[in-house]
Amino acid sequence: METSRDDFVIAIRSAFLKKETKQRFSLLGLVFFSIIFLILGGLNFKVINYVKIAIKEIVYRSSYIVSGPEKFIKNSHLIIQEHLNLYEENQLNKSKLETLQSKELLNEFVILENKRLKLIVDDYIVKSNETIAKILSDKQSPFLKSIVINRGSKHKINLGMAVMDGEYLIGKIVEVNYGTSRVLLLSDLNSKIPVIIEPSGTLSILSGTGKEEGVIQYSKKENLTKGLSIVYTSGSSGLFKSGIPVGKINGDSLTTKKTVKFFSDFSQLEFVTIVKFKKADNQ
Amino acid sequence: MSILQNRNFLIKITSLLPLILLYISVLNTFDFNYLGLKYFSFNFSYILIFYYNLKREKSLGYTAIFIAGLFNDVIVGTPMGISSLIYLLLCGSAVYLRNITLRPNLMKDWIFFLVTILILNSLSFTILTLIFDFEINYIDKLVNAICTFLFYFIFSYLFNLVEVFLLGSSDAR
């Protein structure tokens, strides 16, 4: 018994303390170093933060280059799939276009009327600054749904800015480096945004699931989201303006979990718009 | 002469192959989401680090593994240092197994690898959720660990095959 314990200690000591011929550091030394790095990073130690920013800048650029072949394969696969579905998609688009054309006229009228009414009730109109960014890396592992974009603090990007794909909200800025930033997508488990579900007008919180959809949380009115309910930002947090389309409630899962299918396909993003909303003076 | 030069080149490439593969695997964003395989994910870096520390002790330096861990944290978005810690502990367990093994056996290595990745995944899960307030779906983490475990068997054969093909030597410690 005593001998086997000795063997265990010798084997462990040899594994963690012994340096191989070309090794500069022992395993134990590096383990301690990574723990110290982790603790100091967690405590926002200034020197570690500078090191982190430098490493991030290098890694994001390198990752963009290294991911080139994989992106090529991915894009080729998507192009082939699109070609195969071309006929069905065309038929669907034709029918959608007819409906949309009729809705557009009505929409224009409603926007103008809304602006006029806002001025009457002395509400503010939101103005926005937009920056277009290219996606450097779209790491969407099951544990983290985020993208890295080629705009950073030198392009006046700030934490919390809204990130949109066309007219649809896709996430917000959670990390800003000098020339790059990280966007936390709405589908990430850690993403939570205040939303309003129309036409019922229910206020709620949209949380990510780590999958491709979101889930409505803290909504007491169970039957209010029946049918094709659309989820918009409510503007409660002050970061996003109200009324940005996010997704629609999946009709099948009304009775159990209210999942939200996002309008934007996060796996096919190439360029995004970073938007900062601010109040405009009423005229 | 040229045969000898070719041979030297092959030896150099083979010795650098694990390092190149490790950095490619941490720097690229490869996943199978676009193929519709939602729950399919495995950690290639774990397999690579464990295999090469167990079988070819000099092919991956600890410092290189530490830096690869930092790179992985940047790409994945986890607090910097956590992947390095996990990778180095994985190295430690592989070296420990190498020290206590007299007769190498793939099945035993495979089982030891499973126990190691389960412990290390639990450790990273605990640190991320309890200390850094990350929300992680443990089912996904478990599926990832199981797939990594299953793929170890295939990749250990592949790595061995590549070395035999390039160098003409069989698996010997």
Boltz contact constraints between the chains, C-beta under 6 A:
constraints:
  - contact:
      token1: [A, 11]
      token2: [B, 96]
      max_distance: 6.0
  - contact:
      token1: [A, 11]
      token2: [B, 99]
      max_distance: 6.0
  - contact:
      token1: [A, 11]
      token2: [B, 100]
      max_distance: 6.0
  - contact:
      token1: [A, 14]
      token2: [B, 99]
      max_distance: 6.0
  - contact:
      token1: [A, 15]
      token2: [B, 92]
      max_distance: 6.0
  - contact:
      token1: [A, 15]
      token2: [B, 95]
      max_distance: 6.0
  - contact:
      token1: [A, 15]
      token2: [B, 96]
      max_distance: 6.0
  - contact:
      token1: [A, 15]
      token2: [B, 99]
      max_distance: 6.0
  - contact:
      token1: [A, 16]
      token2: [B, 92]
      max_distance: 6.0
  - contact:
      token1: [A, 23]
      token2: [B, 62]
      max_distance: 6.0
  - contact:
      token1: [A, 24]
      token2: [B, 63]
      max_distance: 6.0
  - contact:
      token1: [A, 25]
      token2: [B, 63]
      max_distance: 6.0
  - contact:
      token1: [A, 27]
      token2: [B, 62]
      max_distance: 6.0
  - contact:
      token1: [A, 27]
      token2: [B, 88]
      max_distance: 6.0
  - contact:
      token1: [A, 27]
      token2: [B, 92]
      max_distance: 6.0
  - contact:
      token1: [A, 30]
      token2: [B, 62]
      max_distance: 6.0
  - contact:
      token1: [A, 30]
      token2: [B, 66]
      max_distance: 6.0
  - contact:
      token1: [A, 30]
      token2: [B, 88]
      max_distance: 6.0
  - contact:
      token1: [A, 31]
      token2: [B, 88]
      max_distance: 6.0
  - contact:
      token1: [A, 34]
      token2: [B, 81]
      max_distance: 6.0
  - contact:
      token1: [A, 34]
      token2: [B, 84]
      max_distance: 6.0
  - contact:
      token1: [A, 34]
      token2: [B, 85]
      max_distance: 6.0
  - contact:
      token1: [A, 37]
      token2: [B, 81]
      max_distance: 6.0
  - contact:
      token1: [A, 38]
      token2: [B, 81]
      max_distance: 6.0
  - contact:
      token1: [A, 38]
      token2: [B, 82]
      max_distance: 6.0
  - contact:
      token1: [A, 41]
      token2: [B, 79]
      max_distance: 6.0
  - contact:
      token1: [A, 41]
      token2: [B, 80]
      max_distance: 6.0
  - contact:
      token1: [A, 52]
      token2: [B, 80]
      max_distance: 6.0
  - contact:
      token1: [A, 55]
      token2: [B, 70]
      max_distance: 6.0
  - contact:
      token1: [A, 55]
      token2: [B, 74]
      max_distance: 6.0
  - contact:
      token1: [A, 56]
      token2: [B, 74]
      max_distance: 6.0
  - contact:
      token1: [A, 59]
      token2: [B, 71]
      max_distance: 6.0
  - contact:
      token1: [A, 59]
      token2: [B, 74]
      max_distance: 6.0
  - contact:
      token1: [A, 62]
      token2: [B, 27]
      max_distance: 6.0
  - contact:
      token1: [A, 63]
      token2: [B, 27]
      max_distance: 6.0
  - contact:
      token1: [A, 63]
      token2: [B, 75]
      max_distance: 6.0
  - contact:
      token1: [A, 66]
      token2: [B, 24]
      max_distance: 6.0
  - contact:
      token1: [A, 66]
      token2: [B, 27]
      max_distance: 6.0
  - contact:
      token1: [A, 66]
      token2: [B, 28]
      max_distance: 6.0
  - contact:
      token1: [A, 67]
      token2: [B, 28]
      max_distance: 6.0
  - contact:
      token1: [A, 67]
      token2: [B, 29]
      max_distance: 6.0
  - contact:
      token1: [A, 70]
      token2: [B, 28]
      max_distance: 6.0
  - contact:
      token1: [A, 70]
      token2: [B, 30]
      max_distance: 6.0
  - contact:
      token1: [A, 74]
      token2: [B, 34]
      max_distance: 6.0
  - contact:
      token1: [A, 137]
      token2: [B, 29]
      max_distance: 6.0
  - contact:
      token1: [A, 139]
      token2: [B, 29]
      max_distance: 6.0
  - contact:
      token1: [A, 139]
      token2: [B, 75]
      max_distance: 6.0
  - contact:
      token1: [A, 140]
      token2: [B, 33]
      max_distance: 6.0
  - contact:
      token1: [A, 142]
      token2: [B, 41]
      max_distance: 6.0
  - contact:
      token1: [A, 142]
      token2: [B, 140]
      max_distance: 6.0
  - contact:
      token1: [A, 143]
      token2: [B, 136]
      max_distance: 6.0
  - contact:
      token1: [A, 144]
      token2: [B, 76]
      max_distance: 6.0
  - contact:
      token1: [A, 144]
      token2: [B, 77]
      max_distance: 6.0
  - contact:
      token1: [A, 146]
      token2: [B, 77]
      max_distance: 6.0
  - contact:
      token1: [A, 189]
      token2: [B, 135]
      max_distance: 6.0
  - contact:
      token1: [A, 190]
      token2: [B, 135]
      max_distance: 6.0
  - contact:
      token1: [A, 210]
      token2: [B, 137]
      max_distance: 6.0
  - contact:
      token1: [A, 267]
      token2: [B, 33]
      max_distance: 6.0
  - contact:
      token1: [A, 267]
      token2: [B, 34]
      max_distance: 6.0
